[in-house]
């Protein structure tokens, strides 16, 4: 507007000289046109800054009608759940301390059948705990599920020689496409943690392939420790925490209706957060 007034006054002072072809009306039009053409911001100023982002960390899509019953109060937060494979020697300032269950991180896991309190042993299994907390703090577990129950009666013949009892959980379908990279396997030989009653451990296929799926043991499961026979590679699974309250809820999930090892329906995880 200041530019418009300045240019308009300039035209008024020059009006007598240009009276042959300018009137006051035409002066206004020309002044306005000059402001529009020369004073508008450049495209570079209007274009938002764009940065390269990891595809796995983009915000999730809106929940579809098929998932309308899932809690949607939290969404994946890329700023809290950063990407990158974690090694147990890359966690700073927590240095691995074999068998150390002090300075545990307490979590509250709320399901449709009750509440479970969990301690994560960050000093004994720093990489595994840090990875799990990325999913917790990033909001991935809103709408997660317990989808599997393994009992003494539902294990196929190839597993019959080494039976276990666990329940297994995973983040919800809408978040799985945003999963973080797999983490390095922290074996029980490294951490000093064992698969006891209530132990939390990471589900996996090959070593160093665990991402977000975890299981909870019902009773001691030494076959899941390093050197155990449940997994042919003998590396066992990465124990990293333990249920401290709510094993009755764990047992209720373990006894829930299932088709084979698949819970029908799955047990919904309403939230999983730090206490």
C-alpha positions as CSV (number, residue, x, y, z in Angstrom):
1,X,0.0,0.0,0.0
2,X,2.9,2.4,0.8
3,X,4.3,1.8,-2.7
4,X,0.9,2.5,-4.2
5,X,0.5,5.9,-2.4
6,X,4.1,7.0,-3.3
7,X,3.6,6.2,-6.9
8,X,0.1,7.8,-6.9
9,X,1.5,11.1,-5.5
10,X,4.3,11.0,-8.0
11,X,1.7,10.8,-10.8
12,X,-0.3,13.7,-9.3
13,X,2.7,15.9,-9.3
14,X,3.4,15.0,-12.9
15,X,-0.2,15.3,-14.0
16,X,0.1,18.7,-15.5
17,X,3.0,17.5,-17.7
18,X,1.2,14.4,-18.7
19,X,-2.3,15.9,-18.9
20,X,-2.5,15.2,-22.6
21,X,-2.7,11.5,-22.0
22,X,-3.3,10.8,-18.2
23,X,-6.2,11.6,-16.0
24,X,-6.5,11.0,-12.3
25,X,-8.6,7.8,-13.0
26,X,-6.0,6.4,-15.4
27,X,-3.3,7.2,-12.9
28,X,-4.9,5.1,-10.2
29,X,-5.2,2.2,-12.6
30,X,-1.6,2.4,-13.7
31,X,-0.4,2.7,-10.0
32,X,-2.4,-0.4,-9.0
33,X,-1.1,-2.4,-12.0
34,X,2.5,-1.4,-11.1
35,X,2.1,-2.7,-7.5
36,X,0.6,-6.0,-8.7
37,X,3.3,-6.7,-11.2
38,X,6.4,-5.6,-9.4
39,X,5.6,-6.1,-5.7
40,X,4.2,-9.6,-5.5
41,X,6.3,-12.2,-3.6
42,X,8.5,-14.5,-5.6
43,X,7.6,-18.2,-6.1
44,X,10.7,-19.1,-4.1
45,X,9.3,-17.4,-1.0
46,X,5.9,-19.1,-1.4
47,X,7.2,-22.6,-1.9
48,X,7.5,-24.7,1.3
49,X,10.8,-26.1,2.0
50,X,10.9,-29.9,1.1
51,X,13.3,-32.3,2.7
52,X,14.0,-35.9,1.8
53,X,12.1,-38.3,4.2
54,X,12.4,-42.0,4.8
55,X,9.3,-43.6,3.3
56,X,8.9,-45.8,6.4
57,X,8.5,-42.7,8.6
58,X,5.8,-40.8,6.7
59,X,2.6,-40.1,8.6
60,X,0.0,-42.9,8.3
61,X,-3.1,-42.5,6.1
62,X,-6.5,-41.8,7.6
63,X,-8.1,-44.8,9.2
64,X,-10.5,-46.5,6.7
65,X,-14.0,-47.4,7.5
66,X,-12.9,-51.0,7.9
67,X,-10.7,-49.9,10.8
68,X,-13.1,-47.4,12.2
69,X,-13.3,-49.3,15.5
70,X,-9.6,-48.9,16.2
71,X,-8.4,-46.1,18.5
72,X,-7.1,-43.2,16.4
73,X,-6.2,-40.7,19.2
74,X,-2.5,-41.1,18.4
75,X,-0.6,-41.4,15.1
76,X,2.9,-42.3,14.1
77,X,5.2,-39.4,15.1
78,X,8.3,-39.4,12.8
79,X,10.1,-36.9,15.1
80,X,9.8,-39.4,18.0
81,X,10.4,-42.6,16.1
82,X,13.5,-42.1,14.1
83,X,14.7,-44.6,11.6
84,X,18.0,-46.6,11.6
85,X,19.1,-50.1,12.5
86,X,20.2,-50.2,16.2
87,X,23.2,-52.0,17.5
88,X,23.7,-52.6,21.2
89,X,27.0,-50.7,21.0
90,X,25.4,-47.6,19.5
91,X,23.1,-46.6,22.4
92,X,24.4,-43.7,24.3
93,X,24.7,-43.0,27.2
94,X,23.4,-46.5,28.3
95,X,26.2,-49.0,28.2
96,X,25.2,-52.7,28.1
97,X,25.3,-54.2,31.6
98,X,24.8,-58.0,31.5
99,X,21.9,-59.1,33.8
100,X,21.2,-55.6,35.1
101,X,17.5,-55.1,35.7
102,X,17.9,-51.7,37.5
103,X,16.7,-48.4,36.0
104,X,13.8,-50.3,34.3
105,X,11.4,-48.4,32.1
106,X,7.8,-49.0,33.3
107,X,5.1,-49.3,30.6
108,X,1.3,-49.6,30.9
109,X,-0.3,-51.8,28.3
110,X,-4.1,-51.5,28.2
111,X,-6.1,-54.2,26.4
112,X,-9.8,-54.8,26.0
113,X,-9.5,-57.6,28.7
114,X,-7.4,-55.7,31.2
115,X,-4.2,-53.8,32.1
116,X,-0.7,-55.2,32.1
117,X,2.3,-53.4,33.6
118,X,5.7,-54.1,32.1
119,X,9.3,-53.3,33.0
120,X,11.9,-52.9,30.2
121,X,15.5,-53.7,31.1
122,X,17.3,-50.9,29.3
123,X,20.7,-51.6,30.9
124,X,20.8,-55.3,30.0
125,X,19.3,-55.0,26.5
126,X,19.7,-51.4,25.5
127,X,19.3,-51.8,21.7
128,X,16.2,-53.9,22.0
129,X,14.6,-51.6,24.6
130,X,15.4,-48.5,22.6
131,X,13.9,-50.0,19.5
132,X,10.7,-51.0,21.4
133,X,10.4,-47.5,22.9
134,X,10.6,-45.9,19.5
135,X,7.4,-47.7,18.6
136,X,5.8,-46.8,22.0
137,X,6.8,-43.1,21.8
138,X,5.9,-42.9,18.1
139,X,2.3,-44.0,18.8
140,X,2.5,-47.2,16.8
141,X,0.7,-49.3,19.4
142,X,-2.6,-47.5,19.3
143,X,-4.8,-50.2,17.7
144,X,-2.2,-53.0,18.1
145,X,-3.3,-56.5,18.7
146,X,-2.5,-59.8,20.4
147,X,-3.0,-62.1,17.5
148,X,-1.4,-65.4,18.5
149,X,-1.6,-67.8,21.4
150,X,0.8,-70.8,21.5
151,X,-0.4,-73.5,23.9
152,X,0.7,-77.1,24.6
153,X,-2.2,-78.3,22.5
154,X,-2.0,-76.2,19.3
155,X,1.6,-76.7,18.1
156,X,2.2,-78.6,14.9
157,X,4.2,-81.8,14.7
158,X,7.4,-80.1,13.7
159,X,7.3,-78.1,16.9
160,X,6.0,-81.0,19.1
161,X,9.5,-81.9,20.4
162,X,10.1,-78.4,21.8
163,X,6.8,-76.9,23.0
164,X,6.4,-73.5,24.4
165,X,3.6,-71.3,25.8
166,X,3.4,-67.7,24.8
167,X,1.1,-64.9,23.5
168,X,2.3,-62.7,20.6
169,X,1.5,-59.1,19.8
170,X,2.0,-56.8,16.9
171,X,1.2,-53.2,15.8
172,X,-2.0,-52.6,13.9
173,X,-2.3,-53.2,10.1
174,X,-2.3,-49.5,9.3
175,X,1.1,-49.0,11.0
176,X,3.0,-52.0,9.7
177,X,4.0,-50.3,6.5
178,X,5.8,-47.7,8.5
179,X,7.8,-50.2,10.5
180,X,11.4,-49.3,11.5
181,X,14.4,-51.3,10.2
182,X,15.2,-54.6,11.9
183,X,17.5,-54.6,14.9
184,X,20.6,-56.5,15.9
185,X,19.8,-59.6,17.9
186,X,20.8,-59.2,21.6
187,X,21.0,-62.8,22.7
188,X,20.3,-64.0,26.2
189,X,24.0,-64.9,26.4
190,X,24.8,-61.2,25.9
191,X,22.2,-59.7,28.1
192,X,22.1,-62.2,30.9
193,X,18.2,-62.2,30.8
194,X,16.3,-65.5,30.6
195,X,12.9,-66.5,29.3
196,X,11.0,-66.8,32.5
197,X,7.3,-66.5,33.5
198,X,6.2,-63.1,32.2
199,X,9.3,-62.4,30.1
200,X,8.9,-60.1,27.1
201,X,10.9,-61.1,24.1
202,X,11.2,-60.1,20.4
203,X,9.6,-62.4,17.8
204,X,11.8,-63.0,14.7
205,X,12.5,-65.2,11.8
206,X,16.2,-65.0,10.9
207,X,18.7,-63.5,13.4
208,X,18.8,-59.6,13.2
209,X,15.3,-59.5,11.7
210,X,13.1,-58.4,14.7
211,X,11.1,-55.2,14.3
212,X,8.0,-54.7,16.4
213,X,6.4,-58.1,17.1
214,X,6.9,-59.4,20.7
215,X,5.7,-62.2,22.8
216,X,5.1,-62.8,26.5
217,X,6.1,-66.1,28.1
218,X,3.8,-68.2,30.3
219,X,6.1,-70.2,32.6
220,X,9.8,-70.6,32.1
221,X,10.8,-71.2,28.5
222,X,14.5,-72.2,28.4
223,X,14.1,-73.5,24.9
224,X,13.9,-69.8,23.8
225,X,17.3,-68.8,25.4
226,X,20.6,-68.8,23.6
227,X,21.5,-72.4,22.8
228,X,17.8,-73.5,23.1
229,X,16.3,-75.9,20.7
230,X,13.1,-74.1,19.6
231,X,14.9,-72.2,16.9
232,X,17.3,-74.3,14.6
233,X,19.9,-71.5,14.5
234,X,20.5,-71.9,18.3
235,X,20.6,-68.1,18.8
236,X,17.4,-68.0,20.8
237,X,15.3,-64.8,21.1
238,X,16.0,-61.3,22.6
239,X,14.5,-61.1,26.1
240,X,14.2,-57.5,27.1
241,X,11.6,-57.1,29.8
242,X,9.1,-58.7,32.1
243,X,5.4,-58.4,33.3
244,X,5.3,-57.0,36.8
245,X,1.6,-56.8,37.2
246,X,-1.3,-58.3,35.2
247,X,-0.2,-61.9,34.5
248,X,-3.9,-62.8,35.1
249,X,-4.7,-60.7,31.9
250,X,-1.8,-62.5,30.0
251,X,-3.3,-65.9,31.0
252,X,-6.8,-64.7,29.9
253,X,-5.4,-63.8,26.5
254,X,-3.6,-67.2,26.4
255,X,-6.9,-69.0,27.0
256,X,-9.0,-66.9,24.6
257,X,-10.8,-68.5,21.6
258,X,-8.5,-69.4,18.7
259,X,-8.3,-71.1,15.4
260,X,-5.1,-73.0,15.6
261,X,-2.7,-70.4,17.0
262,X,-4.6,-67.4,15.7
263,X,-6.8,-65.6,18.2
264,X,-10.4,-65.2,16.9
265,X,-10.9,-62.4,17.3
266,X,-7.6,-60.8,18.1
267,X,-7.3,-59.0,21.5
268,X,-7.1,-55.3,20.9
269,X,-4.3,-53.2,22.4
270,X,-6.0,-49.9,23.3
271,X,-2.7,-48.2,24.3
272,X,0.9,-48.8,25.3
273,X,2.7,-45.9,27.0
274,X,5.3,-45.0,29.6
275,X,4.0,-44.9,33.1
